[in-house]
Amino acid sequence: MGTFVNILRFRIMIAPFLLELLFWFGVAGTFFGAYWLFTHDNWAWWIALVFGTILTRVIFEIGLLAFRSYEHLVEIRDRMPPS
């Protein structure tokens, strides 16, 4: 119950978890697209597989950067002695 209250009061963010879930859907979509290209005898399937996966990772890392930075700043704030 405490976790649910923290989510409702915006003490715990759900966007990082959703971004991670969307990342895995993006990776699955990249694999499916590469498989589709492979089955249709397109020579670029390996390019889509390699660079699509890397590009998906980079895009979601940029999105998660703000949330991870915030979490580390909160940790630093909590370690500081009260002034």
PyMOL Python script that loads the backbone (N, CA, C, O; Angstrom):
from pymol import cmd

cmd.read_pdbstr("""\
ATOM      1  N   MET A   1       0.829  -1.194   0.000  1.00  0.00           N
ATOM      2  CA  MET A   1       0.000   0.000   0.000  1.00  0.00           C
ATOM      3  C   MET A   1       0.869   1.251   0.000  1.00  0.00           C
ATOM      4  O   MET A   1       0.508   2.258  -0.610  1.00  0.00           O
ATOM      5  N   GLY A   2       2.009   1.195   0.678  1.00  0.00           N
ATOM      6  CA  GLY A   2       2.886   2.352   0.748  1.00  0.00           C
ATOM      7  C   GLY A   2       3.469   2.726  -0.605  1.00  0.00           C
ATOM      8  O   GLY A   2       3.615   3.907  -0.918  1.00  0.00           O
ATOM      9  N   THR A   3       3.801   1.725  -1.402  1.00  0.00           N
ATOM     10  CA  THR A   3       4.346   1.994  -2.732  1.00  0.00           C
ATOM     11  C   THR A   3       3.300   2.657  -3.607  1.00  0.00           C
ATOM     12  O   THR A   3       3.614   3.575  -4.365  1.00  0.00           O
ATOM     13  N   PHE A   4       2.055   2.200  -3.509  1.00  0.00           N
ATOM     14  CA  PHE A   4       0.981   2.789  -4.303  1.00  0.00           C
ATOM     15  C   PHE A   4       0.761   4.256  -3.930  1.00  0.00           C
ATOM     16  O   PHE A   4       0.539   5.093  -4.805  1.00  0.00           O
ATOM     17  N   VAL A   5       0.820   4.562  -2.653  1.00  0.00           N
ATOM     18  CA  VAL A   5       0.671   5.945  -2.200  1.00  0.00           C
ATOM     19  C   VAL A   5       1.833   6.793  -2.705  1.00  0.00           C
ATOM     20  O   VAL A   5       1.636   7.931  -3.129  1.00  0.00           O
ATOM     21  N   ASN A   6       3.050   6.236  -2.660  1.00  0.00           N
ATOM     22  CA  ASN A   6       4.211   6.968  -3.171  1.00  0.00           C
ATOM     23  C   ASN A   6       4.099   7.236  -4.668  1.00  0.00           C
ATOM     24  O   ASN A   6       4.529   8.291  -5.134  1.00  0.00           O
ATOM     25  N   ILE A   7       3.535   6.313  -5.422  1.00  0.00           N
ATOM     26  CA  ILE A   7       3.320   6.547  -6.852  1.00  0.00           C
ATOM     27  C   ILE A   7       2.292   7.644  -7.057  1.00  0.00           C
ATOM     28  O   ILE A   7       2.474   8.517  -7.906  1.00  0.00           O
ATOM     29  N   LEU A   8       1.213   7.607  -6.287  1.00  0.00           N
ATOM     30  CA  LEU A   8       0.169   8.633  -6.423  1.00  0.00           C
ATOM     31  C   LEU A   8       0.655  10.013  -6.003  1.00  0.00           C
ATOM     32  O   LEU A   8       0.181  11.019  -6.530  1.00  0.00           O
ATOM     33  N   ARG A   9       1.593  10.075  -5.065  1.00  0.00           N
ATOM     34  CA  ARG A   9       2.116  11.359  -4.602  1.00  0.00           C
ATOM     35  C   ARG A   9       3.378  11.774  -5.349  1.00  0.00           C
ATOM     36  O   ARG A   9       4.050  12.724  -4.948  1.00  0.00           O
ATOM     37  N   PHE A  10       3.711  11.064  -6.443  1.00  0.00           N
ATOM     38  CA  PHE A  10       4.841  11.360  -7.323  1.00  0.00           C
ATOM     39  C   PHE A  10       6.191  11.286  -6.611  1.00  0.00           C
ATOM     40  O   PHE A  10       7.128  11.993  -6.982  1.00  0.00           O
ATOM     41  N   ARG A  11       6.292  10.441  -5.602  1.00  0.00           N
ATOM     42  CA  ARG A  11       7.582  10.201  -4.967  1.00  0.00           C
ATOM     43  C   ARG A  11       8.356   9.124  -5.718  1.00  0.00           C
ATOM     44  O   ARG A  11       9.587   9.107  -5.714  1.00  0.00           O
ATOM     45  N   ILE A  12       7.616   8.229  -6.362  1.00  0.00           N
ATOM     46  CA  ILE A  12       8.210   7.197  -7.223  1.00  0.00           C
ATOM     47  C   ILE A  12       7.710   7.462  -8.631  1.00  0.00           C
ATOM     48  O   ILE A  12       6.509   7.614  -8.854  1.00  0.00           O
ATOM     49  N   MET A  13       8.635   7.517  -9.581  1.00  0.00           N
ATOM     50  CA  MET A  13       8.257   7.782 -10.968  1.00  0.00           C
ATOM     51  C   MET A  13       8.038   6.465 -11.701  1.00  0.00           C
ATOM     52  O   MET A  13       8.799   5.512 -11.529  1.00  0.00           O
ATOM     53  N   ILE A  14       6.997   6.423 -12.518  1.00  0.00           N
ATOM     54  CA  ILE A  14       6.713   5.219 -13.286  1.00  0.00           C
ATOM     55  C   ILE A  14       7.225   5.333 -14.727  1.00  0.00           C
ATOM     56  O   ILE A  14       7.286   4.326 -15.432  1.00  0.00           O
ATOM     57  N   ALA A  15       7.587   6.523 -15.171  1.00  0.00           N
ATOM     58  CA  ALA A  15       8.060   6.703 -16.544  1.00  0.00           C
ATOM     59  C   ALA A  15       9.327   5.896 -16.837  1.00  0.00           C
ATOM     60  O   ALA A  15       9.423   5.338 -17.930  1.00  0.00           O
ATOM     61  N   PRO A  16      10.306   5.798 -15.928  1.00  0.00           N
ATOM     62  CA  PRO A  16      11.473   4.958 -16.249  1.00  0.00           C
ATOM     63  C   PRO A  16      11.111   3.497 -16.490  1.00  0.00           C
ATOM     64  O   PRO A  16      11.686   2.846 -17.363  1.00  0.00           O
ATOM     65  N   PHE A  17      10.162   2.987 -15.719  1.00  0.00           N
ATOM     66  CA  PHE A  17       9.740   1.600 -15.923  1.00  0.00           C
ATOM     67  C   PHE A  17       9.022   1.446 -17.265  1.00  0.00           C
ATOM     68  O   PHE A  17       9.210   0.456 -17.971  1.00  0.00           O
ATOM     69  N   LEU A  18       8.200   2.435 -17.604  1.00  0.00           N
ATOM     70  CA  LEU A  18       7.509   2.383 -18.892  1.00  0.00           C
ATOM     71  C   LEU A  18       8.483   2.509 -20.053  1.00  0.00           C
ATOM     72  O   LEU A  18       8.313   1.858 -21.083  1.00  0.00           O
ATOM     73  N   LEU A  19       9.502   3.343 -19.891  1.00  0.00           N
ATOM     74  CA  LEU A  19      10.507   3.469 -20.949  1.00  0.00           C
ATOM     75  C   LEU A  19      11.280   2.166 -21.138  1.00  0.00           C
ATOM     76  O   LEU A  19      11.599   1.794 -22.268  1.00  0.00           O
ATOM     77  N   GLU A  20      11.581   1.478 -20.053  1.00  0.00           N
ATOM     78  CA  GLU A  20      12.266   0.191 -20.170  1.00  0.00           C
ATOM     79  C   GLU A  20      11.377  -0.836 -20.866  1.00  0.00           C
ATOM     80  O   GLU A  20      11.861  -1.632 -21.672  1.00  0.00           O
ATOM     81  N   LEU A  21      10.090  -0.823 -20.562  1.00  0.00           N
ATOM     82  CA  LEU A  21       9.161  -1.726 -21.219  1.00  0.00           C
ATOM     83  C   LEU A  21       9.066  -1.400 -22.715  1.00  0.00           C
ATOM     84  O   LEU A  21       9.088  -2.299 -23.555  1.00  0.00           O
ATOM     85  N   LEU A  22       8.962  -0.120 -23.035  1.00  0.00           N
ATOM     86  CA  LEU A  22       8.920   0.288 -24.441  1.00  0.00           C
ATOM     87  C   LEU A  22      10.214  -0.049 -25.166  1.00  0.00           C
ATOM     88  O   LEU A  22      10.192  -0.370 -26.354  1.00  0.00           O
ATOM     89  N   PHE A  23      11.338   0.021 -24.464  1.00  0.00           N
ATOM     90  CA  PHE A  23      12.610  -0.370 -25.061  1.00  0.00           C
ATOM     91  C   PHE A  23      12.562  -1.820 -25.516  1.00  0.00           C
ATOM     92  O   PHE A  23      12.966  -2.131 -26.636  1.00  0.00           O
ATOM     93  N   TRP A  24      12.074  -2.708 -24.660  1.00  0.00           N
ATOM     94  CA  TRP A  24      12.040  -4.117 -25.036  1.00  0.00           C
ATOM     95  C   TRP A  24      11.064  -4.369 -26.176  1.00  0.00           C
ATOM     96  O   TRP A  24      11.291  -5.249 -27.006  1.00  0.00           O
ATOM     97  N   PHE A  25       9.967  -3.592 -26.223  1.00  0.00           N
ATOM     98  CA  PHE A  25       9.077  -3.694 -27.379  1.00  0.00           C
ATOM     99  C   PHE A  25       9.782  -3.205 -28.639  1.00  0.00           C
ATOM    100  O   PHE A  25       9.581  -3.757 -29.721  1.00  0.00           O
ATOM    101  N   GLY A  26      10.605  -2.171 -28.502  1.00  0.00           N
ATOM    102  CA  GLY A  26      11.366  -1.661 -29.638  1.00  0.00           C
ATOM    103  C   GLY A  26      12.387  -2.666 -30.135  1.00  0.00           C
ATOM    104  O   GLY A  26      12.565  -2.823 -31.343  1.00  0.00           O
ATOM    105  N   VAL A  27      13.057  -3.348 -29.222  1.00  0.00           N
ATOM    106  CA  VAL A  27      14.019  -4.383 -29.606  1.00  0.00           C
ATOM    107  C   VAL A  27      13.290  -5.535 -30.304  1.00  0.00           C
ATOM    108  O   VAL A  27      13.765  -6.053 -31.314  1.00  0.00           O
ATOM    109  N   ALA A  28      12.147  -5.929 -29.766  1.00  0.00           N
ATOM    110  CA  ALA A  28      11.361  -6.988 -30.404  1.00  0.00           C
ATOM    111  C   ALA A  28      10.913  -6.558 -31.802  1.00  0.00           C
ATOM    112  O   ALA A  28      10.935  -7.359 -32.736  1.00  0.00           O
ATOM    113  N   GLY A  29      10.506  -5.297 -31.944  1.00  0.00           N
ATOM    114  CA  GLY A  29      10.127  -4.789 -33.255  1.00  0.00           C
ATOM    115  C   GLY A  29      11.290  -4.754 -34.226  1.00  0.00           C
ATOM    116  O   GLY A  29      11.121  -5.016 -35.417  1.00  0.00           O
ATOM    117  N   THR A  30      12.471  -4.429 -33.720  1.00  0.00           N
ATOM    118  CA  THR A  30      13.672  -4.447 -34.556  1.00  0.00           C
ATOM    119  C   THR A  30      13.981  -5.867 -35.023  1.00  0.00           C
ATOM    120  O   THR A  30      14.305  -6.084 -36.191  1.00  0.00           O
ATOM    121  N   PHE A  31      13.881  -6.828 -34.114  1.00  0.00           N
ATOM    122  CA  PHE A  31      14.119  -8.223 -34.495  1.00  0.00           C
ATOM    123  C   PHE A  31      13.085  -8.695 -35.510  1.00  0.00           C
ATOM    124  O   PHE A  31      13.415  -9.398 -36.465  1.00  0.00           O
ATOM    125  N   PHE A  32      11.831  -8.302 -35.295  1.00  0.00           N
ATOM    126  CA  PHE A  32      10.792  -8.696 -36.236  1.00  0.00           C
ATOM    127  C   PHE A  32      11.034  -8.074 -37.606  1.00  0.00           C
ATOM    128  O   PHE A  32      10.874  -8.739 -38.630  1.00  0.00           O
ATOM    129  N   GLY A  33      11.420  -6.803 -37.628  1.00  0.00           N
ATOM    130  CA  GLY A  33      11.703  -6.149 -38.900  1.00  0.00           C
ATOM    131  C   GLY A  33      12.877  -6.786 -39.617  1.00  0.00           C
ATOM    132  O   GLY A  33      12.837  -6.956 -40.835  1.00  0.00           O
ATOM    133  N   ALA A  34      13.921  -7.142 -38.883  1.00  0.00           N
ATOM    134  CA  ALA A  34      15.070  -7.814 -39.496  1.00  0.00           C
ATOM    135  C   ALA A  34      14.676  -9.199 -40.000  1.00  0.00           C
ATOM    136  O   ALA A  34      15.124  -9.623 -41.065  1.00  0.00           O
ATOM    137  N   TYR A  35      13.855  -9.895 -39.253  1.00  0.00           N
ATOM    138  CA  TYR A  35      13.377 -11.204 -39.688  1.00  0.00           C
ATOM    139  C   TYR A  35      12.528 -11.074 -40.953  1.00  0.00           C
ATOM    140  O   TYR A  35      12.644 -11.885 -41.872  1.00  0.00           O
ATOM    141  N   TRP A  36      11.678 -10.055 -40.992  1.00  0.00           N
ATOM    142  CA  TRP A  36      10.845  -9.831 -42.174  1.00  0.00           C
ATOM    143  C   TRP A  36      11.717  -9.556 -43.393  1.00  0.00           C
ATOM    144  O   TRP A  36      11.468 -10.089 -44.475  1.00  0.00           O
ATOM    145  N   LEU A  37      12.732  -8.730 -43.217  1.00  0.00           N
ATOM    146  CA  LEU A  37      13.648  -8.470 -44.324  1.00  0.00           C
ATOM    147  C   LEU A  37      14.380  -9.741 -44.749  1.00  0.00           C
ATOM    148  O   LEU A  37      14.574  -9.976 -45.941  1.00  0.00           O
ATOM    149  N   PHE A  38      14.787 -10.561 -43.780  1.00  0.00           N
ATOM    150  CA  PHE A  38      15.479 -11.808 -44.080  1.00  0.00           C
ATOM    151  C   PHE A  38      14.588 -12.759 -44.880  1.00  0.00           C
ATOM    152  O   PHE A  38      15.035 -13.365 -45.853  1.00  0.00           O
ATOM    153  N   THR A  39      13.327 -12.884 -44.464  1.00  0.00           N
ATOM    154  CA  THR A  39      12.425 -13.806 -45.153  1.00  0.00           C
ATOM    155  C   THR A  39      12.027 -13.312 -46.541  1.00  0.00           C
ATOM    156  O   THR A  39      11.608 -14.108 -47.381  1.00  0.00           O
ATOM    157  N   HIS A  40      12.152 -12.019 -46.789  1.00  0.00           N
ATOM    158  CA  HIS A  40      11.836 -11.479 -48.115  1.00  0.00           C
ATOM    159  C   HIS A  40      13.103 -11.260 -48.942  1.00  0.00           C
ATOM    160  O   HIS A  40      13.111 -10.457 -49.876  1.00  0.00           O
ATOM    161  N   ASP A  41      14.149 -11.963 -48.601  1.00  0.00           N
ATOM    162  CA  ASP A  41      15.421 -11.964 -49.340  1.00  0.00           C
ATOM    163  C   ASP A  41      15.983 -10.570 -49.566  1.00  0.00           C
ATOM    164  O   ASP A  41      16.468 -10.255 -50.652  1.00  0.00           O
ATOM    165  N   ASN A  42      15.915  -9.745 -48.542  1.00  0.00           N
ATOM    166  CA  ASN A  42      16.526  -8.420 -48.614  1.00  0.00           C
ATOM    167  C   ASN A  42      17.898  -8.511 -47.961  1.00  0.00           C
ATOM    168  O   ASN A  42      18.029  -9.046 -46.861  1.00  0.00           O
ATOM    169  N   TRP A  43      18.908  -7.997 -48.625  1.00  0.00           N
ATOM    170  CA  TRP A  43      20.278  -8.104 -48.132  1.00  0.00           C
ATOM    171  C   TRP A  43      20.529  -7.220 -46.908  1.00  0.00           C
ATOM    172  O   TRP A  43      21.526  -7.422 -46.215  1.00  0.00           O
ATOM    173  N   ALA A  44      19.655  -6.244 -46.619  1.00  0.00           N
ATOM    174  CA  ALA A  44      19.897  -5.292 -45.537  1.00  0.00           C
ATOM    175  C   ALA A  44      19.371  -5.768 -44.188  1.00  0.00           C
ATOM    176  O   ALA A  44      19.297  -4.975 -43.249  1.00  0.00           O
ATOM    177  N   TRP A  45      19.003  -7.040 -44.069  1.00  0.00           N
ATOM    178  CA  TRP A  45      18.442  -7.500 -42.804  1.00  0.00           C
ATOM    179  C   TRP A  45      19.458  -7.423 -41.673  1.00  0.00           C
ATOM    180  O   TRP A  45      19.096  -7.112 -40.539  1.00  0.00           O
ATOM    181  N   TRP A  46      20.715  -7.701 -41.962  1.00  0.00           N
ATOM    182  CA  TRP A  46      21.731  -7.661 -40.907  1.00  0.00           C
ATOM    183  C   TRP A  46      22.037  -6.231 -40.482  1.00  0.00           C
ATOM    184  O   TRP A  46      22.382  -5.987 -39.326  1.00  0.00           O
ATOM    185  N   ILE A  47      21.911  -5.274 -41.417  1.00  0.00           N
ATOM    186  CA  ILE A  47      22.098  -3.861 -41.061  1.00  0.00           C
ATOM    187  C   ILE A  47      20.975  -3.414 -40.131  1.00  0.00           C
ATOM    188  O   ILE A  47      21.210  -2.728 -39.136  1.00  0.00           O
ATOM    189  N   ALA A  48      19.753  -3.814 -40.470  1.00  0.00           N
ATOM    190  CA  ALA A  48      18.609  -3.468 -39.617  1.00  0.00           C
ATOM    191  C   ALA A  48      18.738  -4.105 -38.242  1.00  0.00           C
ATOM    192  O   ALA A  48      18.389  -3.493 -37.233  1.00  0.00           O
ATOM    193  N   LEU A  49      19.239  -5.329 -38.204  1.00  0.00           N
ATOM    194  CA  LEU A  49      19.383  -6.028 -36.929  1.00  0.00           C
ATOM    195  C   LEU A  49      20.414  -5.349 -36.034  1.00  0.00           C
ATOM    196  O   LEU A  49      20.147  -5.085 -34.862  1.00  0.00           O
ATOM    197  N   VAL A  50      21.584  -5.069 -36.583  1.00  0.00           N
ATOM    198  CA  VAL A  50      22.666  -4.500 -35.779  1.00  0.00           C
ATOM    199  C   VAL A  50      22.397  -3.039 -35.442  1.00  0.00           C
ATOM    200  O   VAL A  50      22.352  -2.661 -34.271  1.00  0.00           O
ATOM    201  N   PHE A  51      22.220  -2.224 -36.472  1.00  0.00           N
ATOM    202  CA  PHE A  51      22.085  -0.791 -36.235  1.00  0.00           C
ATOM    203  C   PHE A  51      20.718  -0.418 -35.657  1.00  0.00           C
ATOM    204  O   PHE A  51      20.603   0.570 -34.931  1.00  0.00           O
ATOM    205  N   GLY A  52      19.694  -1.192 -35.971  1.00  0.00           N
ATOM    206  CA  GLY A  52      18.380  -0.935 -35.377  1.00  0.00           C
ATOM    207  C   GLY A  52      18.379  -1.159 -33.883  1.00  0.00           C
ATOM    208  O   GLY A  52      17.792  -0.384 -33.128  1.00  0.00           O
ATOM    209  N   THR A  53      19.042  -2.228 -33.459  1.00  0.00           N
ATOM    210  CA  THR A  53      19.130  -2.517 -32.026  1.00  0.00           C
ATOM    211  C   THR A  53      19.953  -1.458 -31.304  1.00  0.00           C
ATOM    212  O   THR A  53      19.578  -1.002 -30.224  1.00  0.00           O
ATOM    213  N   ILE A  54      21.078  -1.067 -31.904  1.00  0.00           N
ATOM    214  CA  ILE A  54      21.919  -0.034 -31.287  1.00  0.00           C
ATOM    215  C   ILE A  54      21.191   1.298 -31.249  1.00  0.00           C
ATOM    216  O   ILE A  54      21.234   1.994 -30.234  1.00  0.00           O
ATOM    217  N   LEU A  55      20.527   1.665 -32.329  1.00  0.00           N
ATOM    218  CA  LEU A  55      19.799   2.937 -32.369  1.00  0.00           C
ATOM    219  C   LEU A  55      18.658   2.959 -31.352  1.00  0.00           C
ATOM    220  O   LEU A  55      18.423   3.978 -30.703  1.00  0.00           O
ATOM    221  N   THR A  56      17.958   1.845 -31.213  1.00  0.00           N
ATOM    222  CA  THR A  56      16.892   1.764 -30.207  1.00  0.00           C
ATOM    223  C   THR A  56      17.465   1.963 -28.814  1.00  0.00           C
ATOM    224  O   THR A  56      16.879   2.670 -27.995  1.00  0.00           O
ATOM    225  N   ARG A  57      18.600   1.347 -28.542  1.00  0.00           N
ATOM    226  CA  ARG A  57      19.243   1.480 -27.229  1.00  0.00           C
ATOM    227  C   ARG A  57      19.647   2.931 -26.959  1.00  0.00           C
ATOM    228  O   ARG A  57      19.412   3.448 -25.867  1.00  0.00           O
ATOM    229  N   VAL A  58      20.250   3.582 -27.945  1.00  0.00           N
ATOM    230  CA  VAL A  58      20.714   4.965 -27.765  1.00  0.00           C
ATOM    231  C   VAL A  58      19.535   5.904 -27.531  1.00  0.00           C
ATOM    232  O   VAL A  58      19.601   6.775 -26.663  1.00  0.00           O
ATOM    233  N   ILE A  59      18.473   5.738 -28.286  1.00  0.00           N
ATOM    234  CA  ILE A  59      17.300   6.605 -28.130  1.00  0.00           C
ATOM    235  C   ILE A  59      16.727   6.481 -26.726  1.00  0.00           C
ATOM    236  O   ILE A  59      16.411   7.490 -26.095  1.00  0.00           O
ATOM    237  N   PHE A  60      16.590   5.266 -26.234  1.00  0.00           N
ATOM    238  CA  PHE A  60      16.011   5.092 -24.905  1.00  0.00           C
ATOM    239  C   PHE A  60      16.980   5.468 -23.795  1.00  0.00           C
ATOM    240  O   PHE A  60      16.544   5.869 -22.715  1.00  0.00           O
ATOM    241  N   GLU A  61      18.276   5.352 -24.030  1.00  0.00           N
ATOM    242  CA  GLU A  61      19.239   5.836 -23.035  1.00  0.00           C
ATOM    243  C   GLU A  61      19.136   7.343 -22.878  1.00  0.00           C
ATOM    244  O   GLU A  61      19.214   7.858 -21.762  1.00  0.00           O
ATOM    245  N   ILE A  62      18.961   8.053 -23.979  1.00  0.00           N
ATOM    246  CA  ILE A  62      18.796   9.508 -23.903  1.00  0.00           C
ATOM    247  C   ILE A  62      17.528   9.842 -23.113  1.00  0.00           C
ATOM    248  O   ILE A  62      17.518  10.775 -22.309  1.00  0.00           O
ATOM    249  N   GLY A  63      16.475   9.086 -23.346  1.00  0.00           N
ATOM    250  CA  GLY A  63      15.231   9.320 -22.608  1.00  0.00           C
ATOM    251  C   GLY A  63      15.363   9.037 -21.124  1.00  0.00           C
ATOM    252  O   GLY A  63      14.791   9.751 -20.300  1.00  0.00           O
ATOM    253  N   LEU A  64      16.114   8.000 -20.777  1.00  0.00           N
ATOM    254  CA  LEU A  64      16.278   7.638 -19.370  1.00  0.00           C
ATOM    255  C   LEU A  64      17.304   8.497 -18.647  1.00  0.00           C
ATOM    256  O   LEU A  64      17.357   8.490 -17.417  1.00  0.00           O
ATOM    257  N   LEU A  65      18.109   9.225 -19.381  1.00  0.00           N
ATOM    258  CA  LEU A  65      19.174  10.024 -18.774  1.00  0.00           C
ATOM    259  C   LEU A  65      18.631  11.034 -17.764  1.00  0.00           C
ATOM    260  O   LEU A  65      19.215  11.213 -16.695  1.00  0.00           O
ATOM    261  N   ALA A  66      17.542  11.683 -18.085  1.00  0.00           N
ATOM    262  CA  ALA A  66      16.969  12.674 -17.164  1.00  0.00           C
ATOM    263  C   ALA A  66      16.510  12.020 -15.864  1.00  0.00           C
ATOM    264  O   ALA A  66      16.729  12.570 -14.785  1.00  0.00           O
ATOM    265  N   PHE A  67      15.881  10.861 -15.957  1.00  0.00           N
ATOM    266  CA  PHE A  67      15.394  10.190 -14.751  1.00  0.00           C
ATOM    267  C   PHE A  67      16.540   9.665 -13.888  1.00  0.00           C
ATOM    268  O   PHE A  67      16.494   9.769 -12.662  1.00  0.00           O
ATOM    269  N   ARG A  68      17.551   9.110 -14.515  1.00  0.00           N
ATOM    270  CA  ARG A  68      18.690   8.599 -13.759  1.00  0.00           C
ATOM    271  C   ARG A  68      19.469   9.746 -13.106  1.00  0.00           C
ATOM    272  O   ARG A  68      19.944   9.612 -11.978  1.00  0.00           O
ATOM    273  N   SER A  69      19.595  10.851 -13.803  1.00  0.00           N
ATOM    274  CA  SER A  69      20.275  12.012 -13.222  1.00  0.00           C
ATOM    275  C   SER A  69      19.520  12.506 -12.000  1.00  0.00           C
ATOM    276  O   SER A  69      20.129  12.840 -10.984  1.00  0.00           O
ATOM    277  N   TYR A  70      18.208  12.552 -12.093  1.00  0.00           N
ATOM    278  CA  TYR A  70      17.397  12.988 -10.964  1.00  0.00           C
ATOM    279  C   TYR A  70      17.574  12.051  -9.769  1.00  0.00           C
ATOM    280  O   TYR A  70      17.701  12.508  -8.633  1.00  0.00           O
ATOM    281  N   GLU A  71      17.584  10.740 -10.023  1.00  0.00           N
ATOM    282  CA  GLU A  71      17.749   9.788  -8.926  1.00  0.00           C
ATOM    283  C   GLU A  71      19.096   9.977  -8.223  1.00  0.00           C
ATOM    284  O   GLU A  71      19.178   9.900  -6.997  1.00  0.00           O
ATOM    285  N   HIS A  72      20.141  10.221  -9.000  1.00  0.00           N
ATOM    286  CA  HIS A  72      21.458  10.426  -8.389  1.00  0.00           C
ATOM    287  C   HIS A  72      21.524  11.750  -7.634  1.00  0.00           C
ATOM    288  O   HIS A  72      22.176  11.831  -6.593  1.00  0.00           O
ATOM    289  N   LEU A  73      20.871  12.771  -8.134  1.00  0.00           N
ATOM    290  CA  LEU A  73      20.836  14.043  -7.411  1.00  0.00           C
ATOM    291  C   LEU A  73      20.088  13.907  -6.091  1.00  0.00           C
ATOM    292  O   LEU A  73      20.475  14.517  -5.094  1.00  0.00           O
ATOM    293  N   VAL A  74      19.031  13.121  -6.077  1.00  0.00           N
ATOM    294  CA  VAL A  74      18.298  12.880  -4.825  1.00  0.00           C
ATOM    295  C   VAL A  74      19.190  12.132  -3.838  1.00  0.00           C
ATOM    296  O   VAL A  74      19.180  12.440  -2.646  1.00  0.00           O
ATOM    297  N   GLU A  75      19.967  11.147  -4.317  1.00  0.00           N
ATOM    298  CA  GLU A  75      20.891  10.438  -3.436  1.00  0.00           C
ATOM    299  C   GLU A  75      21.936  11.385  -2.849  1.00  0.00           C
ATOM    300  O   GLU A  75      22.255  11.299  -1.663  1.00  0.00           O
ATOM    301  N   ILE A  76      22.464  12.276  -3.665  1.00  0.00           N
ATOM    302  CA  ILE A  76      23.454  13.252  -3.180  1.00  0.00           C
ATOM    303  C   ILE A  76      22.815  14.174  -2.154  1.00  0.00           C
ATOM    304  O   ILE A  76      23.420  14.467  -1.123  1.00  0.00           O
ATOM    305  N   ARG A  77      21.592  14.636  -2.427  1.00  0.00           N
ATOM    306  CA  ARG A  77      20.904  15.506  -1.483  1.00  0.00           C
ATOM    307  C   ARG A  77      20.674  14.801  -0.139  1.00  0.00           C
ATOM    308  O   ARG A  77      20.812  15.415   0.919  1.00  0.00           O
ATOM    309  N   ASP A  78      20.327  13.526  -0.187  1.00  0.00           N
ATOM    310  CA  ASP A  78      20.056  12.798   1.053  1.00  0.00           C
ATOM    311  C   ASP A  78      21.321  12.544   1.867  1.00  0.00           C
ATOM    312  O   ASP A  78      21.247  12.379   3.084  1.00  0.00           O
ATOM    313  N   ARG A  79      22.480  12.511   1.213  1.00  0.00           N
ATOM    314  CA  ARG A  79      23.749  12.314   1.923  1.00  0.00           C
ATOM    315  C   ARG A  79      24.288  13.598   2.546  1.00  0.00           C
ATOM    316  O   ARG A  79      25.108  13.547   3.462  1.00  0.00           O
ATOM    317  N   MET A  80      23.838  14.727   2.060  1.00  0.00           N
ATOM    318  CA  MET A  80      24.329  16.001   2.565  1.00  0.00           C
ATOM    319  C   MET A  80      23.805  16.236   3.982  1.00  0.00           C
ATOM    320  O   MET A  80      22.646  15.945   4.277  1.00  0.00           O
ATOM    321  N   PRO A  81      24.660  16.759   4.849  1.00  0.00           N
ATOM    322  CA  PRO A  81      24.175  17.067   6.202  1.00  0.00           C
ATOM    323  C   PRO A  81      23.232  18.278   6.137  1.00  0.00           C
ATOM    324  O   PRO A  81      23.417  19.174   5.314  1.00  0.00           O
ATOM    325  N   PRO A  82      22.237  18.290   7.001  1.00  0.00           N
ATOM    326  CA  PRO A  82      21.323  19.446   6.990  1.00  0.00           C
ATOM    327  C   PRO A  82      22.057  20.706   7.430  1.00  0.00           C
ATOM    328  O   PRO A  82      22.860  20.687   8.363  1.00  0.00           O
ATOM    329  N   SER A  83      21.764  21.794   6.741  1.00  0.00           N
ATOM    330  CA  SER A  83      22.475  23.036   7.069  1.00  0.00           C
ATOM    331  C   SER A  83      21.648  23.929   7.952  1.00  0.00           C
ATOM    332  O   SER A  83      22.094  25.015   8.324  1.00  0.00           O
TER     333      SER A  83
END
""", "prot")
cmd.dss("prot")
cmd.show_as("cartoon", "prot")
cmd.util.cbc("prot")
cmd.orient("prot")
